[in-house]
Amino acid sequence: MKKSQKTGLDFEVDKLTNSIENIVTGDSFATDISIISISDLKTVIKKNGWQFDWRLEL
């Protein structure tokens, strides 16, 4: 089994909200939560800009 490597993210969670919020400007962005399928995992990869390991979460 391949050993996973932890990657630091370039943001900090400073409070919980019902949406994504820019703390500097106060702008709030609509946020959808959806279930990911195994076929979706083929597109949410580091090569496509994702920094989060969705396979590890699934």
Protein Blocks (a to p, Z undefined) as FASTA:
>chain_A
ZZddddddfbdcfbdcfbdcdfknopacddddddddfklmmmmcfknopabdfklmZZ
